[in-house]
Amino acid sequence: QLQASGGGLVQSGGSLRLSCAASQRTNSGAPMGWFRQAPEKEREFVAAIDTFTSRTYYADSVKGRFTVSRDSAKNAWYLQMNSLKPADTAVYYCATRSARIITSYISRAEVYDYWGQGTLVTVSS
């Protein structure tokens, strides 16, 4: 079970840090991802960390502003969001899966098995 937290209301240019806590130890090598869904839009990839290689991946729209990280001892991962824009307004979901995934699939929502409940981020202009 995944629990996402840290969302809220912030002004444009502000920062938020999202957290995702897993109730059980995540599988070694499994990706830890963040997705978001804005009103009337499809869910989209935001960022992910490949825990096997420790490499991180980002959507072009958030590169240079968002940073994904993890704390393996706490079974948790995070999304530091800086320079937020109104276009970042969405419900943010954390996700993981039961096994490793090849890099080219890491941004695909359909490969993730476990999802958090989502946390709302609202960025005002």
N, CA and C of each residue as an Amber inpcrd file, in Angstrom:
protein
   375
   0.8410000  -1.1840000   0.0000000   0.0000000   0.0000000   0.0000000
   0.8830000   1.2430000   0.0000000   0.5380000   2.1980000  -0.8420000
   1.3020000   3.4270000  -0.9570000   0.4850000   4.5970000  -0.4510000
   1.1510000   5.4950000   0.2310000   0.4950000   6.6720000   0.7770000
   1.2390000   7.9060000   0.3070000   0.5720000   8.6930000  -0.5350000
   1.1570000   9.9380000  -1.0170000   0.7000000  11.0870000  -0.1390000
   1.6010000  12.0380000   0.0630000   1.2630000  13.2060000   0.8720000
   2.1070000  14.3920000   0.4350000   1.7620000  15.5550000   0.9530000
   2.5650000  16.7450000   0.7070000   1.9490000  17.7410000  -0.2480000
   0.8130000  17.4150000  -0.8250000   0.1790000  18.3470000  -1.7290000
  -0.4020000  19.5430000  -0.9960000  -0.8200000  20.5320000  -1.7740000
  -1.4060000  21.7100000  -1.1670000  -1.5430000  22.8300000  -2.1760000
  -1.8370000  23.9970000  -1.6520000  -1.9870000  25.1900000  -2.4810000
  -0.7250000  26.0350000  -2.3690000  -0.1870000  26.4120000  -3.5060000
   1.0340000  27.2140000  -3.5170000   0.9450000  28.2270000  -4.6480000
   1.6060000  29.3370000  -4.4690000   1.6190000  30.3510000  -5.5220000
   2.6160000  29.9750000  -6.6230000   2.3810000  30.5150000  -7.7730000
   3.2910000  30.2970000  -8.8970000   4.7160000  30.7050000  -8.4920000
   5.6660000  29.8430000  -8.8130000   7.0420000  30.0770000  -8.4270000
   7.4340000  29.4270000  -7.1090000   6.4580000  28.9190000  -6.4100000
   6.7210000  28.3020000  -5.1190000   7.1760000  26.8630000  -5.2320000
   7.3230000  26.2270000  -4.0770000   7.8320000  24.8580000  -4.0100000
   6.9530000  23.9960000  -3.1160000   6.9670000  22.7170000  -3.4270000
   6.3340000  21.7050000  -2.5950000   7.1720000  20.4400000  -2.6610000
   7.0650000  19.6450000  -1.6230000   7.7390000  18.3470000  -1.6210000
   6.7120000  17.2570000  -1.3490000   6.5570000  16.3840000  -2.2990000
   5.6410000  15.2660000  -2.1400000   6.4010000  14.0570000  -1.5960000
   5.6970000  13.2870000  -0.8070000   6.2800000  12.0660000  -0.2530000
   5.3990000  10.8770000  -0.5890000   6.0130000   9.7400000  -0.7390000
   5.2810000   8.4990000  -0.9450000   5.8730000   7.4580000  -0.0100000
   5.0450000   6.9450000   0.8630000   5.4880000   5.9450000   1.8270000
   4.8660000   4.6060000   1.4920000   5.7020000   3.5820000   1.4790000
   5.2210000   2.2300000   1.2140000   5.0840000   1.4810000   2.5310000
   3.9730000   0.7930000   2.6750000   3.7330000   0.0740000   3.9290000
   4.5750000  -1.1900000   4.0250000   5.0360000  -1.6850000   2.8850000
   5.9170000  -2.8470000   2.8560000   7.1620000  -2.4930000   2.0680000
   8.2000000  -3.2620000   2.3010000   9.4470000  -3.0040000   1.6150000
   9.2360000  -3.1610000   0.1110000   9.6760000  -2.1500000  -0.6210000
   9.5240000  -2.2090000  -2.0710000  10.5200000  -3.1980000  -2.6520000
  10.1780000  -3.7350000  -3.7930000  11.0080000  -4.7530000  -4.4210000
  12.3160000  -4.1610000  -4.9450000  13.3800000  -4.8860000  -4.7070000
  14.6830000  -4.4200000  -5.1330000  14.7110000  -4.2440000  -6.6430000
  15.1560000  -3.0950000  -7.0760000  15.2540000  -2.8290000  -8.5010000
  13.9960000  -2.2880000  -9.1200000  12.9020000  -2.2490000  -8.3860000
  11.6480000  -1.7600000  -8.9530000  11.6860000  -0.2400000  -9.0960000
  11.0670000   0.2790000 -10.1090000  11.0360000   1.7310000 -10.2800000
  10.0730000   2.3810000  -9.2880000  10.3680000   3.5960000  -8.9410000
   9.4930000   4.4050000  -8.0930000   9.1170000   5.6240000  -8.9060000
   7.8530000   5.7620000  -9.1880000   7.4370000   6.7920000 -10.1150000
   6.4490000   7.7820000  -9.5510000   6.3420000   8.8810000 -10.2770000
   5.3340000   9.9070000  -9.9960000   4.6010000  10.2050000 -11.2940000
   3.2940000  10.2540000 -11.1960000   2.4300000  10.6160000 -12.3110000
   1.4900000  11.7100000 -11.8350000   0.8420000  12.3520000 -12.7620000
  -0.1390000  13.3580000 -12.3860000  -1.2970000  13.3600000 -13.3660000
  -2.4210000  13.8470000 -12.8790000  -3.6090000  13.9440000 -13.7200000
  -4.3150000  15.2510000 -13.4250000  -4.3440000  16.1040000 -14.4310000
  -5.0480000  17.3700000 -14.3270000  -6.5150000  17.1610000 -14.7160000
  -7.3760000  18.0740000 -14.3090000  -8.7930000  17.9350000 -14.6530000
  -8.9970000  17.7970000 -16.1480000  -9.7930000  16.7990000 -16.5230000
 -10.1550000  16.5460000 -17.9180000  -8.9580000  16.2000000 -18.7930000
  -7.9000000  15.7360000 -18.1750000  -6.7320000  15.2940000 -18.9330000
  -6.3610000  13.8810000 -18.5130000  -5.5950000  13.2250000 -19.3430000
  -5.1630000  11.8760000 -19.0170000  -3.9800000  11.9180000 -18.0530000
  -3.8240000  10.8090000 -17.3590000  -2.6930000  10.7140000 -16.4470000
  -1.3940000  10.7520000 -17.2480000  -0.4210000  11.4840000 -16.7250000
   0.8380000  11.6150000 -17.4360000   2.0180000  11.3670000 -16.5100000
   3.0830000  10.8980000 -17.1070000   4.3210000  10.6450000 -16.3820000
   4.9600000  11.9590000 -15.9580000   5.5020000  11.9550000 -14.7380000
   6.2110000  13.1310000 -14.2420000   7.6890000  12.8020000 -14.0360000
   7.9530000  11.7940000 -13.2360000   9.3380000  11.4570000 -12.9130000
   9.4050000  10.0460000 -12.3530000  10.5870000   9.4750000 -12.4100000
  10.7800000   8.1500000 -11.8390000  12.2450000   7.9440000 -11.5150000
  12.4770000   7.0430000 -10.5710000  13.8290000   6.6440000 -10.2390000
  13.9230000   5.1310000 -10.3830000  14.9210000   4.7240000 -11.1120000
  15.2000000   3.2980000 -11.2840000  16.0720000   2.8810000 -10.1070000
  15.5190000   2.0980000  -9.2050000  16.2640000   1.7920000  -7.9870000
  17.3950000   0.7980000  -8.2280000  17.4260000   0.1950000  -9.4130000
  18.5300000  -0.7090000  -9.7190000  19.7650000   0.0730000 -10.1500000
  19.5540000   1.0990000 -10.9380000  20.6690000   1.8990000 -11.4490000
  20.8260000   3.2300000 -10.7390000  19.7790000   3.6160000 -10.0080000
  19.6950000   4.9280000  -9.3470000  19.5690000   6.0720000 -10.3450000
  19.2920000   5.7520000 -11.5790000  19.0880000   6.8060000 -12.5600000
  17.6900000   7.3840000 -12.3990000  17.5830000   8.6650000 -12.7310000
  16.2990000   9.3380000 -12.6490000  15.8300000   9.7570000 -14.0380000
  14.5270000   9.8640000 -14.1810000  13.9150000  10.1860000 -15.4590000
  12.8270000  11.2200000 -15.2290000  12.7020000  12.1480000 -16.1750000
  11.7560000  13.2330000 -16.0150000  11.0120000  13.5090000 -17.3130000
   9.7720000  13.9520000 -17.1560000   9.0560000  14.4820000 -18.3110000
   9.7040000  15.8050000 -18.6980000   9.6710000  16.1060000 -19.9730000
  10.3000000  17.3470000 -20.4420000   9.7180000  18.5710000 -19.7480000
   8.4500000  18.5140000 -19.4130000   7.7710000  19.6710000 -18.8310000
   8.2450000  19.9990000 -17.4180000   8.9380000  19.0570000 -16.7690000
   9.3650000  19.3010000 -15.3880000  10.8750000  19.2670000 -15.2210000
  11.6000000  18.9510000 -16.2700000  13.0570000  18.8870000 -16.1700000
  13.6280000  20.2020000 -15.6850000  14.5560000  20.1020000 -14.7550000
  15.1830000  21.2930000 -14.2230000  14.4080000  21.9430000 -13.0970000
  13.1700000  21.5070000 -12.8790000  12.3550000  22.0760000 -11.7960000
  12.0150000  21.0330000 -10.7320000  11.8380000  19.8040000 -11.1400000
  11.4560000  18.7420000 -10.2120000  12.6320000  17.7910000 -10.0050000
  12.6950000  17.2180000  -8.8100000  13.7240000  16.2450000  -8.4940000
  13.1030000  15.0690000  -7.7460000  13.3350000  13.8700000  -8.2580000
  12.8450000  12.6710000  -7.5870000  14.0010000  12.0560000  -6.8080000
  13.6840000  11.5740000  -5.6230000  14.6970000  10.9480000  -4.7850000
  14.0360000   9.8670000  -3.9370000  14.8670000   9.0910000  -3.2510000
  14.3000000   8.0300000  -2.4260000  15.1010000   7.8520000  -1.1550000
  14.4550000   7.2350000  -0.1940000  15.0910000   6.8480000   1.0490000
  14.7600000   5.3680000   1.2230000  15.6930000   4.5110000   0.8420000
  15.4200000   3.0830000   0.8670000  15.2020000   2.5690000   2.2840000
  15.8400000   3.1850000   3.2560000  15.6760000   2.7500000   4.6430000
  14.2520000   2.9850000   5.1360000  13.6090000   3.9940000   4.5820000
  12.2470000   4.3290000   4.9910000  11.2010000   3.7990000   4.0090000
  11.6360000   3.0940000   2.9720000  10.6870000   2.6400000   1.9360000
   9.8740000   3.8120000   1.4060000  10.5470000   4.8940000   1.1070000
   9.8390000   6.0960000   0.6880000  10.5570000   6.7460000  -0.4820000
   9.8190000   7.5020000  -1.2490000  10.4200000   8.3350000  -2.2840000
   9.6950000   9.6650000  -2.3210000  10.3540000  10.6300000  -2.9670000
   9.9360000  12.0090000  -2.8530000   9.9660000  12.6980000  -4.2200000
   9.2210000  13.7700000  -4.2910000   9.2490000  14.6110000  -5.4840000
   9.3580000  16.0510000  -5.0110000  10.5290000  16.6110000  -5.1550000
  10.7430000  18.0260000  -4.8420000  10.3630000  18.8340000  -6.0620000
   9.4140000  19.7260000  -5.8810000   8.9070000  20.5180000  -6.9980000
   9.2050000  21.9890000  -6.7420000  10.0110000  22.5740000  -7.5970000
  10.3710000  23.9790000  -7.4940000   9.8540000  24.7430000  -8.6970000
   9.8310000  26.0370000  -8.5680000   9.3900000  26.8950000  -9.6750000
   8.0570000  26.4200000 -10.2440000   7.1390000  26.1660000  -9.3660000
   5.8470000  25.6150000  -9.7930000   5.0740000  26.6030000 -10.6470000
   4.3300000  26.0410000 -11.5840000   3.5300000  26.8320000 -12.5110000
   2.0670000  26.4020000 -12.3870000   1.1410000  27.2520000 -12.7830000
  -0.2630000  26.8340000 -12.7730000  -0.5080000  25.5660000 -13.5840000
   0.2820000  25.3470000 -14.6200000   0.1390000  24.1460000 -15.4470000
   0.5090000  22.8760000 -14.6840000   1.1550000  23.0160000 -13.5410000
   1.5000000  21.8530000 -12.7180000   0.3420000  21.4110000 -11.8170000
  -0.7280000  22.1700000 -11.8200000  -1.8890000  21.8210000 -11.0100000
  -2.4610000  20.4780000 -11.4430000  -2.5430000  19.5550000 -10.4920000
  -3.0140000  18.2050000 -10.8070000  -3.0650000  17.3890000  -9.5250000
  -3.6560000  16.2220000  -9.6340000  -3.5220000  15.2250000  -8.5750000
  -2.2810000  14.4040000  -8.9120000  -1.3890000  14.3010000  -7.9570000
  -0.1400000  13.5820000  -8.1480000  -0.2250000  12.2120000  -7.4890000
   0.2030000  11.2080000  -8.2410000   0.1650000   9.8350000  -7.7780000
   1.5750000   9.2530000  -7.7510000   1.8520000   8.5090000  -6.7010000
   3.0860000   7.7380000  -6.6980000   2.7560000   6.3010000  -7.0900000
   3.7440000   5.6290000  -7.6310000   3.5110000   4.2780000  -8.1220000
   4.8070000   3.4800000  -8.0970000   4.6370000   2.1700000  -7.9940000
   5.7680000   1.2750000  -8.1040000   5.2760000  -0.0410000  -8.7010000
   6.1630000  -0.9660000  -8.8510000   5.7620000  -2.2480000  -9.3970000
   6.5220000  -3.3490000  -8.6890000   6.1840000  -4.5810000  -9.0170000
   6.7320000  -5.7150000  -8.2730000   8.0600000  -6.1910000  -8.8160000
   8.5330000  -5.6300000  -9.9190000   9.7840000  -6.1070000 -10.5010000
  10.4430000  -4.9770000 -11.2820000  11.6340000  -5.2470000 -11.7250000
  12.3450000  -4.2810000 -12.5410000  11.6150000  -4.0840000 -13.8560000
  11.9470000  -2.9680000 -14.5120000  11.3810000  -2.6760000 -15.8150000
  12.4870000  -2.1000000 -16.6790000  12.4260000  -2.4130000 -17.9720000
  13.4330000  -1.8250000 -18.8470000  13.1960000  -0.3180000 -18.9420000
  14.2690000   0.3950000 -19.1540000  14.2420000   1.8440000 -19.0980000
  13.1770000   2.4610000 -19.9960000  13.0310000   1.9220000 -21.1720000
  12.1150000   2.5330000 -22.1290000  10.6560000   2.4460000 -21.7000000
  10.3700000   1.6260000 -20.7040000   8.9900000   1.4850000 -20.2320000
   8.7290000   2.2590000 -18.9500000   9.7180000   2.8730000 -18.3920000
   9.5900000   3.4330000 -17.0420000   8.5790000   4.5590000 -16.9590000
   8.2730000   5.1950000 -18.0690000   7.3180000   6.2980000 -18.0580000
   5.8890000   5.8540000 -18.3760000   5.6830000   4.5750000 -18.5580000
   4.3580000   4.0750000 -18.9260000   3.5590000   3.6940000 -17.6900000
   2.4240000   4.3270000 -17.5070000   1.5980000   4.0800000 -16.3340000
   1.1480000   2.6180000 -16.2490000   0.9360000   1.9950000 -17.3770000
   0.3710000   0.6520000 -17.3800000   1.3120000  -0.4140000 -16.8340000
   2.5870000  -0.0940000 -16.6790000   3.5150000  -1.1080000 -16.1670000
   3.6230000  -1.0860000 -14.6440000   3.0170000  -0.1010000 -14.0210000
   3.0820000   0.0090000 -12.5700000   1.9280000  -0.7650000 -11.9330000
   2.2580000  -1.5400000 -10.9090000   1.2750000  -2.3970000 -10.2630000
   0.5920000  -1.7590000  -9.0640000   1.2990000  -0.8980000  -8.3880000
   0.8060000  -0.3360000  -7.1420000   0.7670000   1.1810000  -7.2230000
  -0.3430000   1.7290000  -6.7460000  -0.5590000   3.1630000  -6.8320000
  -0.9990000   3.7350000  -5.4860000  -0.5250000   4.9490000  -5.2180000
  -1.0220000   5.6780000  -4.0620000  -2.3630000   6.3160000  -4.3930000
  -2.9590000   6.9260000  -3.3950000  -4.2990000   7.4760000  -3.5620000
  -4.3020000   8.8370000  -4.2210000  -3.1640000   9.4620000  -4.3470000
  -3.0860000  10.7680000  -4.9730000  -3.1150000  11.9020000  -3.9670000
  -2.3990000  12.9550000  -4.2930000  -2.3810000  14.1550000  -3.4630000
  -2.5080000  15.3530000  -4.3910000  -3.3830000  16.2810000  -4.0370000
  -3.7070000  17.4030000  -4.9170000  -2.7030000  18.5320000  -4.7560000
  -2.1840000  18.9720000  -5.8810000  -1.3070000  20.1370000  -5.9310000
  -2.0170000  21.2170000  -6.7470000  -2.1930000  22.3700000  -6.1420000
  -2.8360000  23.4900000  -6.8140000  -1.8780000  24.6630000  -6.8200000
  -1.5740000  25.1540000  -8.0070000  -0.6570000  26.2810000  -8.1450000
  -1.4460000  27.4740000  -8.6570000  -1.4870000  28.5180000  -7.8710000
  -2.2380000  29.7070000  -8.2430000  -1.3340000  30.7000000  -8.9630000
  -1.9290000  31.4460000  -9.8700000  -1.1400000  32.4230000 -10.6560000
  -1.0500000  33.7580000  -9.9470000
